[in-house]
Amino acid sequence: MEPAKTATAAAGDAQDDAQAAVAALYRAQAVGLIRLAYVMLGDRAAAEDVVQDAFCGLYRRWDRLEDPAGALPYVRSSVLNGCRTALRRRARGRQLTDYQPPAGPDEAEAAVLTQEERQEVMRAVRRLPDRQREALVLRFYLDLPDGEIARAMGIRPGTVRSAIHRALQALGHLLESTS
């Protein structure tokens, strides 16, 4: 076999491996990441776009990824960064759209909170400062430990804990003031 054909075949195999790995990660994590982005943005279409862009970026950079285990934290960070960018671009005062949870495990949650209560909580979460909102969503919505939250946000674990504490206090005050 000619060396040029061998190199081309190897490049094709690497591309196939990257595509399979990113596709598997997408199947396993996309719904949770879309939910994360939705909570951050309040717009399902924008959330889906941010997540899709994050996975496209991962695929483009797959060959530079030192450890495939770092793919999920990379995508989470990309989603958060994409949300920050979208929020910067968005005009202030846009209202939160109605959230329609997908069928499945979230049905129990939907049964507990009425649509009105859920909207009230979502509006209050959206009013939190960015760092507090991000930490709160990563902890309670994606159920991530402090270390992973810190890695996704680019801050220290102690800062994560204090951001969550402040977010919960602020959220309590916001919800009390609307009652």
Disulfide bonds with the S-S distance in Angstrom:
none
